[in-house]
Each structure stands twice: as C-alpha cells, then as structure tokens.
Amino acid sequence: MGVLTASGKNTVLDSGLPANLYAALHSGAPGADGSGNELAGGTPAYARKAVAMAVASAGARAISAGVTFDVPAAGVVAYASLWTAETGGVCLATDDVTSESFTGQGTYNLTAFTISLAD
C-alpha cells in the first residue's frame, strides 16, 4: 500500500476540504458522526462559527484564526468539530479541546484546530 508524502498530504488537505467550514462546540464526546453533545441555547444563543483554514503544511491544516462562541449558562466545552454547514451538514473532524465549565452565560475562544493525515 502506498503512503502519501508530506506534499501529497498537503495537496489532499488543500483540495479535499470544502471552501466553507464551520466550527462547533460539544460538552462531551461528539460520537462517530460528530452530532453528539453539541451545545445549544443561551442568550445570546450558541451557534456554529465560520472558520478559515490556513494552507496545509507538513501534512496538517489548521484554522487560520481563532473564533469566539457564546456559551449558555451551566455549559461545558470539552470538544470541537468542523462541519460543512452552519446548521445540519456533515461533520468532517472532531477533537478534544481545553475543557472549560461555565456557571453563567460566557464565551469560549477556540484558538486552534488542526486536521492531519496519518501515515
């Protein structure tokens, strides 16, 4: 079986992801399809956020700038995911993040999310 080089991985990551991606936050493990435990509610209401992706390098591609989410009171942020749509859509990737708990309405800054292709 062939293995992609770093350049091959970069090409796949740069050409294989949709132009528009949206980040989501989860209170627990998102599950196999990414739909589990996504946050909801709050005032202002939680919503997925559009993210821009940097050009792939060394077989990985990361968001190019952080995004700030509104988090409902009593919310917990433990995971993040990348989606093809602002609502609905298909989950393309998930990852655990620095966990944070909120007693009241708050904000969470997602400062990093990287997708990589393993050998």
C-alpha positions as YAML, in Angstrom:
chain: A
units: angstrom
residues:
- id: 1
  name: MET
  ca: [0.00, 0.00, 0.00]
- id: 2
  name: GLY
  ca: [1.33, 3.42, -0.94]
- id: 3
  name: VAL
  ca: [1.86, 6.14, 1.64]
- id: 4
  name: LEU
  ca: [1.31, 9.83, 0.92]
- id: 5
  name: THR
  ca: [4.32, 12.08, 1.17]
- id: 6
  name: ALA
  ca: [4.02, 15.37, 3.08]
- id: 7
  name: SER
  ca: [3.40, 17.09, -0.26]
- id: 8
  name: GLY
  ca: [0.72, 14.54, -1.12]
- id: 9
  name: LYS
  ca: [-0.98, 15.08, 2.24]
- id: 10
  name: ASN
  ca: [-0.85, 18.85, 1.77]
- id: 11
  name: THR
  ca: [-2.45, 18.53, -1.67]
- id: 12
  name: VAL
  ca: [-5.26, 16.34, -0.32]
- id: 13
  name: LEU
  ca: [-5.91, 18.68, 2.61]
- id: 14
  name: ASP
  ca: [-5.85, 21.82, 0.46]
- id: 15
  name: SER
  ca: [-8.08, 20.46, -2.31]
- id: 16
  name: GLY
  ca: [-10.25, 17.99, -0.42]
- id: 17
  name: LEU
  ca: [-11.93, 20.26, 2.13]
- id: 18
  name: PRO
  ca: [-14.93, 22.45, 1.29]
- id: 19
  name: ALA
  ca: [-14.31, 26.18, 0.94]
- id: 20
  name: ASN
  ca: [-16.78, 26.95, 3.74]
- id: 21
  name: LEU
  ca: [-16.28, 25.25, 7.10]
- id: 22
  name: TYR
  ca: [-17.99, 25.83, 10.43]
- id: 23
  name: ALA
  ca: [-16.69, 25.04, 13.91]
- id: 24
  name: ALA
  ca: [-18.95, 23.65, 16.63]
- id: 25
  name: LEU
  ca: [-18.50, 23.02, 20.36]
- id: 26
  name: HIS
  ca: [-19.54, 19.94, 22.35]
- id: 27
  name: SER
  ca: [-19.98, 19.26, 26.05]
- id: 28
  name: GLY
  ca: [-18.94, 15.61, 25.67]
- id: 29
  name: ALA
  ca: [-17.63, 13.24, 23.03]
- id: 30
  name: PRO
  ca: [-19.27, 14.04, 19.66]
- id: 31
  name: GLY
  ca: [-19.51, 10.37, 18.66]
- id: 32
  name: ALA
  ca: [-18.73, 8.68, 15.36]
- id: 33
  name: ASP
  ca: [-20.79, 11.08, 13.22]
- id: 34
  name: GLY
  ca: [-19.92, 14.20, 15.26]
- id: 35
  name: SER
  ca: [-23.52, 15.06, 16.16]
- id: 36
  name: GLY
  ca: [-23.50, 14.16, 19.85]
- id: 37
  name: ASN
  ca: [-23.43, 16.69, 22.68]
- id: 38
  name: GLU
  ca: [-23.33, 19.87, 20.57]
- id: 39
  name: LEU
  ca: [-24.06, 22.92, 22.70]
- id: 40
  name: ALA
  ca: [-27.41, 24.71, 22.35]
- id: 41
  name: GLY
  ca: [-29.28, 27.62, 23.88]
- id: 42
  name: GLY
  ca: [-28.16, 30.69, 25.78]
- id: 43
  name: THR
  ca: [-28.68, 34.41, 25.35]
- id: 44
  name: PRO
  ca: [-27.04, 35.33, 23.06]
- id: 45
  name: ALA
  ca: [-27.58, 31.90, 21.57]
- id: 46
  name: TYR
  ca: [-24.78, 29.44, 20.84]
- id: 47
  name: ALA
  ca: [-24.21, 28.93, 17.10]
- id: 48
  name: ARG
  ca: [-21.57, 27.35, 14.89]
- id: 49
  name: LYS
  ca: [-18.96, 29.79, 13.60]
- id: 50
  name: ALA
  ca: [-17.41, 30.07, 10.14]
- id: 51
  name: VAL
  ca: [-13.68, 29.34, 10.15]
- id: 52
  name: ALA
  ca: [-10.96, 29.96, 7.61]
- id: 53
  name: MET
  ca: [-8.27, 27.37, 7.06]
- id: 54
  name: ALA
  ca: [-4.58, 28.08, 6.53]
- id: 55
  name: VAL
  ca: [-2.72, 26.37, 3.69]
- id: 56
  name: ALA
  ca: [-1.64, 22.84, 4.63]
- id: 57
  name: SER
  ca: [1.91, 22.31, 5.81]
- id: 58
  name: ALA
  ca: [3.73, 19.14, 6.92]
- id: 59
  name: GLY
  ca: [0.60, 17.06, 6.29]
- id: 60
  name: ALA
  ca: [-1.65, 19.18, 8.53]
- id: 61
  name: ARG
  ca: [-4.10, 22.04, 8.05]
- id: 62
  name: ALA
  ca: [-5.24, 24.38, 10.82]
- id: 63
  name: ILE
  ca: [-7.76, 27.15, 11.31]
- id: 64
  name: SER
  ca: [-6.06, 30.42, 10.43]
- id: 65
  name: ALA
  ca: [-7.65, 32.50, 13.20]
- id: 66
  name: GLY
  ca: [-9.47, 31.83, 16.42]
- id: 67
  name: VAL
  ca: [-13.24, 32.21, 16.80]
- id: 68
  name: THR
  ca: [-15.33, 33.18, 19.81]
- id: 69
  name: PHE
  ca: [-18.52, 31.33, 20.73]
- id: 70
  name: ASP
  ca: [-21.37, 32.28, 23.06]
- id: 71
  name: VAL
  ca: [-21.78, 29.51, 25.64]
- id: 72
  name: PRO
  ca: [-25.01, 29.03, 27.63]
- id: 73
  name: ALA
  ca: [-25.07, 29.11, 31.42]
- id: 74
  name: ALA
  ca: [-24.09, 25.80, 33.02]
- id: 75
  name: GLY
  ca: [-22.41, 24.83, 29.75]
- id: 76
  name: VAL
  ca: [-19.26, 22.76, 29.46]
- id: 77
  name: VAL
  ca: [-16.92, 22.85, 26.48]
- id: 78
  name: ALA
  ca: [-14.83, 19.70, 26.03]
- id: 79
  name: TYR
  ca: [-14.70, 19.05, 22.25]
- id: 80
  name: ALA
  ca: [-14.81, 20.93, 18.96]
- id: 81
  name: SER
  ca: [-15.75, 19.79, 15.46]
- id: 82
  name: LEU
  ca: [-15.66, 21.05, 11.87]
- id: 83
  name: TRP
  ca: [-18.80, 20.95, 9.72]
- id: 84
  name: THR
  ca: [-19.83, 21.60, 6.12]
- id: 85
  name: ALA
  ca: [-22.76, 23.81, 7.14]
- id: 86
  name: GLU
  ca: [-23.81, 26.32, 9.79]
- id: 87
  name: THR
  ca: [-26.73, 24.04, 10.71]
- id: 88
  name: GLY
  ca: [-27.07, 20.39, 9.72]
- id: 89
  name: GLY
  ca: [-24.37, 19.40, 7.25]
- id: 90
  name: VAL
  ca: [-21.69, 16.76, 7.63]
- id: 91
  name: CYS
  ca: [-19.10, 16.60, 10.38]
- id: 92
  name: LEU
  ca: [-15.60, 16.27, 8.90]
- id: 93
  name: ALA
  ca: [-13.42, 16.23, 12.03]
- id: 94
  name: THR
  ca: [-13.57, 16.26, 15.83]
- id: 95
  name: ASP
  ca: [-11.01, 16.89, 18.55]
- id: 96
  name: ASP
  ca: [-10.89, 17.40, 22.28]
- id: 97
  name: VAL
  ca: [-10.09, 20.91, 23.49]
- id: 98
  name: THR
  ca: [-9.06, 22.51, 26.77]
- id: 99
  name: SER
  ca: [-12.16, 21.88, 28.86]
- id: 100
  name: GLU
  ca: [-13.96, 24.83, 30.39]
- id: 101
  name: SER
  ca: [-17.11, 24.98, 32.55]
- id: 102
  name: PHE
  ca: [-19.44, 27.97, 32.76]
- id: 103
  name: THR
  ca: [-21.73, 28.83, 35.68]
- id: 104
  name: GLY
  ca: [-23.29, 31.77, 33.83]
- id: 105
  name: GLN
  ca: [-23.52, 32.76, 30.17]
- id: 106
  name: GLY
  ca: [-19.99, 33.15, 28.79]
- id: 107
  name: THR
  ca: [-17.70, 32.97, 25.78]
- id: 108
  name: TYR
  ca: [-15.22, 30.34, 24.66]
- id: 109
  name: ASN
  ca: [-12.31, 31.12, 22.37]
- id: 110
  name: LEU
  ca: [-11.37, 28.31, 20.01]
- id: 111
  name: THR
  ca: [-7.80, 29.28, 19.19]
- id: 112
  name: ALA
  ca: [-6.58, 26.12, 17.47]
- id: 113
  name: PHE
  ca: [-7.99, 23.21, 15.47]
- id: 114
  name: THR
  ca: [-5.77, 21.14, 13.20]
- id: 115
  name: ILE
  ca: [-6.62, 18.34, 10.80]
- id: 116
  name: SER
  ca: [-3.81, 15.96, 9.90]
- id: 117
  name: LEU
  ca: [-3.43, 12.88, 7.74]
- id: 118
  name: ALA
  ca: [-1.67, 10.00, 9.47]
- id: 119
  name: ASP
  ca: [0.55, 7.50, 7.65]
...
